[in-house]
Amino acid sequence: MQPPRLHISTGMRQILDYPRFVGPTRVLILGTEYFFDQSWKRAAESLGWAVAMAPSAMLGGLTREQIQQLFTTIAEFKPHFILTSNYAGMDTAGIFSRFFEDARIPYVSWFTDTPRMILFGREMHFSPYSVAATWERGYLPHLEQVGFPHVFHMPLATDPHLFNGAPADTFARGLAFVGTSMRQQAAEAIEKHAHLPHVLRALEEALLEGRVTRAAFMGGLEALFAPELLAPLTASERRNLELLVNYEATRRQREALVRRLRPFGLEVRGDANWRSVHDNVQGQVGYYDDLAAFYRNTAINLNSTSLQMPYAVNQRVFDCPAAGGFLITDAQADLAALFEPAEVVVYHSLDELADLVRYFLPRPRERAAVIERARSRILAQHTHAHRLLALEGWLKERFAA
């Protein structure tokens, strides 16, 4: 039985037979209300690209009107490539994927969360025009294994429209950590395994024995649990278990950081569940409106990378210094490829982090020097415009015609 496919008429074929990557680049962004959408648009426009946006959905389906708008935009705008987040916009029947293939338009999905959990159990249609970009290079083999013919490593970056400021002279607080506690996410995942107490016990043992590491998580559940424990689990139970491992390990890691740094007057900004861990919790900070100023007006900002990232650095490593904030971040392998040693301050243990806080709190000039070096690097090499330029060059090598 032939899979479902949209018919491209002779007239539509003539419309779609336009040269790719000739003249100024034309990108169609599928809008999902993910926070990168508008940053990509601003970055592309700053490069002199033509940009169009069409509605998509991170979850659920599109309305008839939205589908009509997508195909009308493709026919009228004639994009050189399509860009979206975390495989959003791909219907379960693969109709959109097959249309992009028949239209010969490269479709790029930039994964900024683990693709193993996003794609788990999904039926996918791949073609010579399917492209997966990932912020974490550790997932490149997985993306190739599931069927993507083209994979590209594209680290995170900052949006200088939102994060761009010189270091401050005075500070509203000495030390802060911004982030969710992960308690609600972990609790919901645990609830889904209430009927599998032996699985929860196995996870607790793995956590206590120190076997739940970023490197092990990259290997999947098979790297953490015995085959006889995994074999009876359904596909849904396996996916939920992987989510639970990520949430629970990250929760414990963040709580350990907060408990260790409490004596320094640490301020935590995030969800209300932090109040069961720490007494100085001041609520959430809006990413678009308030975070840049918060970073800049804090003497020392702390970073803790989630379990799903064995090598990559997270958004804070770019946003905080670009905004004029001083950051102490945990050691990640990709830091060396993105920054010079004098541009970042890195800790390998919580005791070392405490020592670095003691050292830098009374030294504003040294903090400012690190910020300026990091800002210069980020604005020169690590904005969304830089990432789009790298992607453009990579796509041109494969799809220019």
C-alpha positions as CSV (number, residue, x, y, z in Angstrom):
1,M,0.0,0.0,0.0
2,Q,1.4,3.4,-1.0
3,P,1.8,5.9,1.8
4,P,-0.4,9.0,1.7
5,R,1.0,11.7,-0.6
6,L,-0.2,15.1,-1.8
7,H,-0.4,15.3,-5.6
8,I,1.7,18.0,-7.2
9,S,0.0,19.2,-10.4
10,T,1.9,20.3,-13.5
11,G,1.2,23.9,-12.6
12,M,2.4,23.5,-9.0
13,R,5.5,21.7,-10.3
14,Q,6.3,24.7,-12.4
15,I,5.9,27.0,-9.4
16,L,8.1,24.9,-7.3
17,D,10.9,24.5,-9.8
18,Y,12.8,27.5,-8.7
19,P,16.6,27.6,-8.0
20,R,17.7,27.0,-4.4
21,F,20.3,29.2,-2.8
22,V,20.6,31.5,-5.8
23,G,20.6,35.2,-4.7
24,P,19.7,36.2,-1.1
25,T,18.7,33.2,1.0
26,R,15.0,32.7,1.6
27,V,14.0,30.9,4.8
28,L,10.5,29.8,5.9
29,I,10.3,29.5,9.6
30,L,7.5,27.3,11.0
31,G,6.3,29.2,14.1
32,T,5.6,27.0,17.1
33,E,5.6,29.7,19.9
34,Y,9.0,28.2,20.8
35,F,11.3,31.0,22.0
36,F,13.7,30.6,19.1
37,D,11.2,31.5,16.4
38,Q,11.5,35.3,16.7
39,S,15.2,35.2,17.3
40,W,15.7,33.2,14.1
41,K,13.6,35.8,12.2
42,R,15.6,38.7,13.6
43,A,18.9,37.0,12.9
44,A,17.9,36.1,9.3
45,E,16.7,39.6,8.6
46,S,20.0,41.0,10.0
47,L,21.8,38.9,7.4
48,G,19.7,40.4,4.6
49,W,17.7,37.2,4.1
50,A,14.1,37.1,3.0
51,V,12.0,35.6,5.8
52,A,8.5,34.2,6.0
53,M,6.7,32.5,8.8
54,A,3.9,30.0,8.7
55,P,2.0,28.4,11.7
56,S,2.9,25.0,13.0
57,A,2.5,23.2,16.2
58,M,4.8,21.7,18.8
59,L,1.9,19.4,19.9
60,G,-1.4,18.6,18.3
61,G,-2.5,19.4,14.8
62,L,-3.1,22.3,12.4
63,T,-6.4,23.7,11.4
64,R,-7.5,23.6,7.8
65,E,-6.8,27.3,7.5
66,Q,-3.3,26.9,8.9
67,I,-2.5,24.1,6.5
68,Q,-3.8,26.3,3.6
69,Q,-1.6,29.1,4.8
70,L,1.5,26.9,4.9
71,F,1.1,25.7,1.4
72,T,0.2,29.1,0.1
73,T,3.3,30.6,1.7
74,I,5.5,27.9,0.1
75,A,4.0,28.5,-3.3
76,E,4.2,32.3,-3.1
77,F,7.4,32.8,-1.0
78,K,9.5,30.0,-2.7
79,P,11.8,29.3,0.3
80,H,15.3,27.9,-0.1
81,F,14.8,25.9,3.1
82,I,12.4,25.4,5.9
83,L,13.4,25.7,9.6
84,T,11.6,24.5,12.7
85,S,12.3,23.4,16.3
86,N,12.4,19.8,17.6
87,Y,10.7,18.2,14.6
88,A,7.6,20.3,15.0
89,G,5.2,20.4,12.0
90,M,5.7,16.8,11.0
91,D,2.3,15.0,10.9
92,T,2.2,11.3,12.0
93,A,1.2,10.2,8.5
94,G,4.3,11.9,6.9
95,I,2.2,13.9,4.4
96,F,4.2,17.1,5.0
97,S,7.5,15.3,4.8
98,R,6.6,13.7,1.5
99,F,5.4,17.0,0.2
100,F,8.7,18.8,1.1
101,E,10.5,15.9,-0.6
102,D,8.4,16.1,-3.8
103,A,8.8,19.9,-3.7
104,R,12.5,19.4,-3.3
105,I,12.8,21.8,-0.3
106,P,15.3,21.0,2.4
107,Y,13.5,20.7,5.8
108,V,15.7,21.5,8.8
109,S,14.7,20.6,12.3
110,W,16.9,22.0,15.0
111,F,16.8,19.8,18.1
112,T,17.5,21.7,21.3
113,D,16.2,18.8,23.5
114,T,17.1,15.2,23.4
115,P,15.8,13.8,20.0
116,R,15.7,10.4,21.5
117,M,12.7,11.3,23.6
118,I,11.1,13.7,21.0
119,L,11.2,11.0,18.3
120,F,10.6,8.0,20.5
121,G,8.1,5.6,18.9
122,R,7.2,8.1,16.1
123,E,6.6,6.9,12.6
124,M,8.8,9.1,10.5
125,H,9.3,9.6,6.7
126,F,12.8,10.6,5.7
127,S,14.0,11.8,2.3
128,P,17.1,13.2,0.7
129,Y,15.7,16.6,1.9
130,S,15.4,15.8,5.6
131,V,17.9,17.5,7.8
132,A,18.4,17.2,11.5
133,A,20.5,19.8,13.3
134,T,21.3,19.2,17.0
135,W,22.8,21.4,19.7
136,E,24.3,18.3,21.3
137,R,26.8,16.5,19.1
138,G,26.4,13.4,21.2
139,Y,23.1,12.8,19.5
140,L,24.5,12.8,16.0
141,P,24.9,9.0,15.8
142,H,21.3,8.5,17.1
143,L,19.9,10.9,14.5
144,E,21.7,9.0,11.8
145,Q,20.6,5.7,13.2
146,V,16.9,6.6,13.2
147,G,17.1,7.6,9.5
148,F,18.1,11.2,8.9
149,P,20.2,11.3,5.8
150,H,21.7,14.7,6.8
151,V,22.8,15.7,10.3
152,F,24.5,18.9,11.4
153,H,26.0,20.0,14.7
154,M,24.6,23.5,15.5
155,P,25.4,24.7,19.1
156,L,23.1,27.1,20.9
157,A,23.7,30.8,20.6
158,T,22.3,34.1,21.9
159,D,20.0,36.7,20.5
160,P,21.8,40.1,20.9
161,H,18.4,41.9,20.5
162,L,17.5,40.4,24.0
163,F,21.0,39.9,25.5
164,N,23.5,42.7,24.9
165,G,24.8,44.9,27.7
166,A,27.9,46.1,29.4
167,P,28.8,44.9,33.0
168,A,27.1,46.8,35.8
169,D,28.8,48.9,38.4
170,T,26.4,48.1,41.2
171,F,24.4,44.9,41.9
172,A,21.0,44.1,43.4
173,R,22.3,40.7,44.7
174,G,25.5,38.9,45.2
175,L,24.8,35.3,44.1
176,A,21.9,33.8,42.2
177,F,20.6,30.7,40.3
178,V,17.7,30.9,37.8
179,G,16.0,27.7,36.9
180,T,13.1,25.4,37.6
181,S,13.4,23.0,40.5
182,M,12.3,20.0,38.3
183,R,10.3,18.7,41.3
184,Q,7.0,18.8,39.5
185,Q,8.3,17.2,36.4
186,A,10.0,14.4,38.4
187,A,7.0,13.8,40.6
188,E,4.7,13.5,37.5
189,A,7.1,11.0,36.0
190,I,7.4,9.0,39.2
191,E,3.6,8.8,39.3
192,K,3.5,7.2,35.9
193,H,5.7,4.5,37.3
194,A,3.7,3.9,40.5
195,H,2.7,0.5,39.1
196,L,6.4,-0.4,38.6
197,P,7.9,-0.1,42.1
198,H,10.8,-2.4,41.1
199,V,11.8,0.1,38.3
200,L,11.7,3.0,40.8
201,R,13.9,1.0,43.1
202,A,16.4,0.3,40.3
203,L,16.6,4.0,39.4
204,E,17.2,4.9,43.1
205,E,20.0,2.4,43.3
206,A,21.6,3.7,40.1
207,L,21.4,7.3,41.4
208,L,22.9,6.4,44.8
209,E,25.7,4.4,43.2
210,G,26.6,7.3,40.8
211,R,25.8,5.3,37.6
212,V,23.5,8.0,36.3
213,T,25.9,10.2,34.5
214,R,25.7,12.3,31.3
215,A,27.8,9.8,29.5
216,A,25.7,6.9,30.6
217,F,22.4,8.8,29.7
218,M,23.7,9.2,26.2
219,G,23.9,5.5,25.9
220,G,20.1,5.1,26.6
221,L,18.3,3.0,29.2
222,E,20.4,0.0,28.3
223,A,23.5,1.7,29.8
224,L,21.7,2.2,33.1
225,F,19.4,-0.8,33.7
226,A,19.6,-4.6,33.3
227,P,18.1,-6.1,30.2
228,E,15.6,-8.2,32.3
229,L,14.2,-5.0,33.9
230,L,13.7,-3.3,30.5
231,A,12.4,-6.2,28.5
232,P,8.8,-6.3,29.9
233,L,8.3,-2.5,29.6
234,T,6.0,-1.1,27.0
235,A,7.3,1.5,24.6
236,S,5.4,4.2,26.5
237,E,6.9,2.9,29.8
238,R,10.4,3.0,28.4
239,R,10.0,6.6,27.1
240,N,8.6,7.7,30.5
241,L,11.5,6.0,32.3
242,E,14.0,8.0,30.2
243,L,12.1,11.2,31.0
244,L,12.2,10.2,34.7
245,V,15.9,9.6,34.7
246,N,16.5,13.0,33.1
247,Y,14.2,14.9,35.4
248,E,15.2,13.2,38.7
249,A,18.9,13.3,38.1
250,T,18.7,17.0,37.1
251,R,16.5,17.8,40.1
252,R,19.0,16.2,42.5
253,Q,21.9,18.0,40.8
254,R,20.2,21.4,41.1
255,E,19.2,20.9,44.7
256,A,22.7,19.8,45.6
257,L,24.0,23.1,44.1
258,V,21.5,25.2,46.0
259,R,22.1,23.5,49.3
260,R,25.9,23.8,49.0
261,L,25.7,27.5,48.1
262,R,23.1,28.6,50.7
263,P,25.7,29.9,53.1
264,F,26.7,32.5,50.6
265,G,23.3,34.2,50.6
266,L,22.2,32.5,47.3
267,E,19.0,33.8,45.8
268,V,17.0,31.3,43.7
269,R,14.5,32.4,41.0
270,G,12.1,29.8,39.8
271,D,9.0,27.8,40.7
272,A,7.4,27.7,44.1
273,N,8.7,24.1,44.7
274,W,12.1,25.6,45.5
275,R,10.7,26.8,48.8
276,S,10.9,23.2,50.2
277,V,14.7,23.3,49.5
278,H,15.7,27.0,50.2
279,D,14.3,30.0,52.1
280,N,15.5,32.7,49.7
281,V,13.2,32.1,46.6
282,Q,11.9,35.1,44.8
283,G,9.8,33.8,42.0
284,Q,10.4,33.4,38.2
285,V,12.2,35.7,35.8
286,G,10.7,36.3,32.4
287,Y,13.1,35.2,29.6
288,Y,12.2,37.9,27.1
289,D,11.7,40.9,29.4
290,D,13.6,40.5,32.6
291,L,16.4,37.9,32.4
292,A,19.0,40.0,30.8
293,A,18.7,42.7,33.4
294,F,18.7,40.1,36.1
295,Y,21.9,38.6,34.9
296,R,23.6,42.0,34.6
297,N,22.5,43.1,38.1
298,T,23.7,39.9,39.8
299,A,27.4,39.8,40.9
300,I,27.7,36.1,40.3
301,N,25.3,33.9,38.3
302,L,25.5,30.1,38.6
303,N,24.9,27.5,35.9
304,S,24.2,23.8,36.1
305,T,23.8,21.7,32.9
306,S,21.0,19.2,32.7
307,L,21.6,15.4,32.4
308,Q,20.6,15.3,28.7
309,M,23.7,17.3,27.6
310,P,27.0,15.2,27.9
311,Y,29.1,17.7,25.9
312,A,27.1,20.8,24.9
313,V,26.7,24.0,26.8
314,N,23.3,25.4,27.6
315,Q,21.6,28.7,26.7
316,R,22.9,30.5,29.8
317,V,26.5,30.2,28.8
318,F,25.8,32.6,25.9
319,D,22.9,34.7,27.2
320,C,24.4,35.7,30.6
321,P,27.8,37.1,29.5
322,A,26.2,38.7,26.4
323,A,23.8,40.5,28.8
324,G,26.8,41.8,30.8
325,G,26.5,39.2,33.6
326,F,29.2,37.2,35.2
327,L,28.8,33.4,35.1
328,I,30.4,30.4,36.8
329,T,29.4,27.3,34.9
330,D,30.0,23.6,35.3
331,A,32.6,21.9,33.1
332,Q,31.4,20.8,29.7
333,A,33.6,19.5,27.0
334,D,32.3,21.9,24.3
335,L,33.4,24.9,26.2
336,A,36.9,24.5,24.9
337,A,35.7,24.7,21.3
338,L,33.6,27.8,21.9
339,F,35.7,29.9,24.3
340,E,39.3,30.6,25.3
341,P,40.1,29.7,29.0
342,A,40.2,33.4,30.1
343,E,36.6,33.9,28.8
344,V,34.9,31.4,31.1
345,V,35.0,30.4,34.8
346,V,34.4,26.7,35.2
347,Y,33.9,24.4,38.2
348,H,34.3,20.6,38.4
349,S,32.8,20.0,41.8
350,L,30.5,21.9,44.2
351,D,33.5,22.4,46.6
352,E,35.4,24.1,43.8
353,L,32.3,26.2,43.0
354,A,32.2,27.4,46.6
355,D,35.9,28.3,46.4
356,L,35.3,30.3,43.1
357,V,32.4,32.1,44.7
358,R,34.6,33.1,47.6
359,Y,37.3,34.3,45.3
360,F,35.2,36.3,42.8
361,L,32.6,37.9,45.1
362,P,35.0,40.6,46.4
363,R,36.7,41.1,43.0
364,P,34.3,43.1,40.7
365,R,37.2,44.2,38.3
366,E,38.2,40.6,37.6
367,R,34.6,39.7,37.1
368,A,34.1,42.6,34.6
369,A,37.2,41.6,32.7
370,V,35.9,38.0,32.2
371,I,32.5,39.4,31.1
372,E,34.0,41.7,28.5
373,R,36.2,38.9,27.1
374,A,33.2,36.5,26.9
375,R,30.9,39.2,25.5
376,S,33.4,39.9,22.7
377,R,33.6,36.3,21.8
378,I,29.9,35.7,21.9
379,L,28.9,38.8,19.8
380,A,31.7,37.9,17.3
381,Q,31.0,34.2,16.9
382,H,28.0,32.9,18.9
383,T,24.8,34.7,17.9
384,H,21.9,33.2,16.0
385,A,23.0,35.0,12.9
386,H,26.3,33.1,13.1
387,R,24.5,29.8,13.5
388,L,22.3,30.5,10.5
389,L,25.3,31.5,8.4
390,A,27.0,28.2,9.3
391,L,23.8,26.3,8.4
392,E,23.4,28.2,5.2
393,G,26.9,27.3,4.0
394,W,26.3,23.6,4.9
395,L,23.0,23.5,3.1
396,K,24.5,25.2,0.0
397,E,27.1,22.4,-0.3
398,R,24.3,19.9,-0.5
399,F,21.2,21.5,-2.0
400,A,22.2,24.6,-4.1
401,A,20.8,24.3,-7.6
